Amino acid sequence: MEALILFSADTTSLLEPSLYTVKAILILDNDGDRLFAKYYDDTYPSVKEQKAFEKNIFNKTHRTDSEIALLEGLTVVYKSSIDLYFYVIGSSYENELMLMAVLNCLFDSLSQMLRKNVEKRALLENMEGLFLAVDEIVDGGVILESDPQQVVHRVALRGEDVPLTEQTVSQVLQSAKEQIKWSLLR
């Protein structure tokens, strides 16, 4: 991806070049309650501030058909599906198309992983897949992947032999348990 170069308000001095970034990814249920939230900076440092922000976003967006909103100086792109609301939040300077690419990648990846059954119950039963998918798409706020096929492929690798450095903690623990079990049975 190309670096984004921003100009300051006086347009004579350049701001530092940066990669496309995301401030947060949220998934709320149809009551506005958090199912998943990952914040990548300290815009909302406490859980209380995060939940207040999430309620504010939900109240402003759950009855509209648009896909983008500017709220509290942030760009918010969103999508709903049955009983879920998906949000990707970036700074006011962030490219809305890149934020929408992240949102679509997340939604399409989950749709494939959940066999087109993107609803609350199915999502709650596959939270590990959600965490892995989000980590494949965005790392530390930097957008890494926008192709849902690649994300689904990488998430599917978790069941196969994956190098130790690319395994989740639960995979490492499960592997260690199996090795101990087999060493005791010998």
Secondary structure by P-SEA (a helix, b strand, c coil): cbbbbbbccccccccccccccccbbbbbcccccccbbbbcccccccaaaaaaaaaaaaaacccccccccccccbbbbbcccccbbbbbbbcccccaaaaaaaaaaaaaaaaaaacccccaaaaaacaaaaaaaaaaaccccccccccaaaaaaaaaccccccccccccaaaaaaaaaaaaaaaaac
